[in-house]
Amino acid sequence: PTGVWKASAARPVRMPTVAELYQGGISGSGTLINNDPNLQPERSWTGELSAERTLDKGLLRLTAFGERTSDALYSQTNVLVTPNVTNVQNVDRIETKGLEVAYNAGDVVLAGLDLQSSVTWTDSEITRNDKFPASVGKWQPRIPRWRATGVATYRASDTLAYTLAARYSGRQFSTLDNSDPNGFAYQGASKYFTVDARVSWKPAKQWSLALGVDNLNNYQYWNFHPYSQRTWVLEARYDL
């Protein structure tokens, strides 16, 4: 077994779009409302440290990551003004940290069986938001505490392969103050666990056929709108 350490850092900057700056409405008196041409760009410092170890069968990786975001761009209600204004605003600071473990291997247990897997833990908190204090200490929207994936592929021959995949995501929120505890509804973001399956066959050099089923366990979950439930897919491809 051999090991390697990797480190990286980045400085992402996202400018507000024209719609975020100027899209608004007209009040009864003809005054333009619900827009902020003085929005600041969203700026982050991100970094990660990874340790990788090559095993007899596969690669094991552990990654620690963190991010501090200033002036994040979110739609929220400014409670410091009267009447309150709801539009895209700058959230002062969001801090995120987490760990991920991943294991990828080939010929696991028996020849032809490949595995890809990962588990991620994340802690993402709004630490300052002067315009909407109720959100301070709350969870960043659409960031689950736990996520996990696993994909197993068995290559029965050079022309035939079977794949089984599973995905899990924990509870999420869609609002900055986490006032939407039920994610299984319109505009919500719910937890989910889905299983997909696929059979691939290559009968000739240029032809390939596949039959698959997404969300095999027919899990009902939401991300603003309901996701598709059990779905069958048939694919035929010819390569020139």
N, C-alpha and C positions, 0 to 999 in steps of 0.2 A: 504493500500500500504506500502511496505517496500523497503529499498534501501541498496545498498552495493557499496563500492569503491574497485577497484582493480588496482594494479600497477605492472609493470613488466619491466625488462631490460635484454638485451642480448648482447653478444659479438661474432657475427658470423665472421668466418675466412674461406676464400676459397682459396686453393692453385691453382696455374695455372696447367692445364693439361700438359701432355707430348707433345701433339700436339701444344698447345699454346706456349710452350717453344721452341720447335725445328722444327716444321713443316715449311718448307720454300721452296726455289727454288735454282737453280744453274744458276749463270750468265754465259755469254759467255766465261769469263776467268776462269770458274770453281770455283768461289767464292760462298759460301753459303750465301744467302740473305733472307730477310723477316722473320727472326726469332730472338728471344731475350731470351737467356738462363738466363738472369739476371732479369726476371720479378719478381716483388714482389707479395706476396699474397694480395688478396682483403680483407680488414678489415673494419668492421662496428661497430658502437655503435647504438643500437636501444632501444627504450623504448615506453611505452604506459601507459596511465592513463584512466581507464574506470569508469563510473558511471552507475549502473544498478538500475532500479526501477521496482518492481513487482506491476503491476496494477491489477484491478479486473479481467480483461481478457487480460492476456499477460504480456510480459516482454519488457521494453523499455531500450535501452542501448545507451550511448553516449561515444565515445572513441576518445581521442586525441593521435596521434602517431607521432613519429619523428625518423629520421635515418640520421647519418652522415657516409659516406663511403669514405675511403681513398684507393688510388691505385686500383680503380675499373678496371676490366679487360674488355676492349672493343677493337674491331678492328678499327683502325683509321690511319690517315696519319701524320707522324712526319715531320713537316715543318722546324724543326731546323737543319736538315741535308740535304746535297746536294749530290746526288739526293734525293728527298723525299722518305721515306720508309713507306709502308702501311703494317701493321701487327697488331697482338694483342699487345696492350700496356697498361700501367697503366695511368688511368685518375686520376689526383691528388686528387680531392675532389668533391663529389656530396652530396648535402643536400636536405633532403625530410621531409616534414611535412604534416599533414592532419587531417581531422575529419571524423568520421563515425557515422551515426545514424542508429540504427536497431530496428525493432519492430516485435516481434513474438507473436502470440496469437492463442488461440483455441476457437471454438464456437463463432466466431465473427459474429454479425448481426443475424445469425440463427444457430441452433444446427448442428454440423457436419462440419462447415466451418472453416478451419484453414488457417492462414496467416503467411508468412515469408517475410520480406522486409528489405532492407538496401539501404542507399544512402551514397556515399563516395566522399569527396573532397580531392584532393591531390595537393601539390605544390612541384615539384621535379626539382631542378636546378643544373646545373654544375657550380660550383663556382671557380674552379681552374683547368687548364689543360695546362701546359706550352708547351707541344709538339704540341698542336693544339688549339691556342688561339681563333680561330673563334668559338669554341664551348662554351666558357665561357659566362655565362648568358643565355644559351639555355636550353631547356627542356630535361630531361633524356629520351632516347628512350623507347618506349612502355609503358609509364606511362601516362594515360589520366588524365585530370583535374577532370572529373566527371565520376562516375560509379554508376549504380543503378540496383537492382534486386527486383523482386517481384514474389512470388509463392502463389497461392491460391488453396487449395484442399477442395473439398466438398465430404464428406463421406455420400452418400445417404443411405447406409446400411452397414452392416458388410461385405458384399461381393462386393459392387460396389462403386467406387470412381472416381471423375472427377478432373483433375488438369489442371490449366492454369498458365503459367509462362512467365515472360517478363524479358529481359536483355538489358541494355543500357550501352554503353561505348563511351566516347567523343573522340575527335580528338587525334591522336597520331602521333609520328614521328618515323622513323627508323634510322635516321642519327643523329650523335652527334651535328652537326651544324644546325640541323632542316632545311636542304636544300631540303627536299622532302615535299612540302606543299600539294601535291595530294596523299593521302593515297590509293585512289581507283585505284591502278595499281600494276604491278608486283614488288615485294619487298617492297611494301608499307604496312602501317598499318592504316586502316581507322576507322572511327567511325561506330557504328552499333546499331540497335534496332531490336531485334528479339522476336518473341512470339512462345512458344511451347505449345502443348496441348496433353493430354493423358487421356485415359479411361482405368481403371483397373477393372477386374471382376474375382472373385474367385468362380467358379461354384461348386467346391468340395474342401475337406480339403487339398488335395495335389496338386490340379491343380490351376493355375492362368493364365489368358489371359490378354493381353494389346494391345491396338491400339493407336498409337501416331503419331503426325506430328511435326517435328522440323522445325523451321523457317517458321511458318505458313504464315506470311506476305511476304515471299519470298524476304527478304532484301538481296541485293547484296553487300557483304563487303569483305574486304581483310585483311590478316595478312601474308605478304610475297607472298602468293598465294591466289586465291579466295576460300572462304569458300563454303560449300555445301549450295544450296538453298533449297527450300521446299522439305522435305524428309519424306516419310511415313515409319513407323516402325510397324511391327506386331510381337508380342512376345507371346510364349507359354512356360510355365514352369511346370515341375513336380518335386515336392520335395519328396525325399525318407523318 
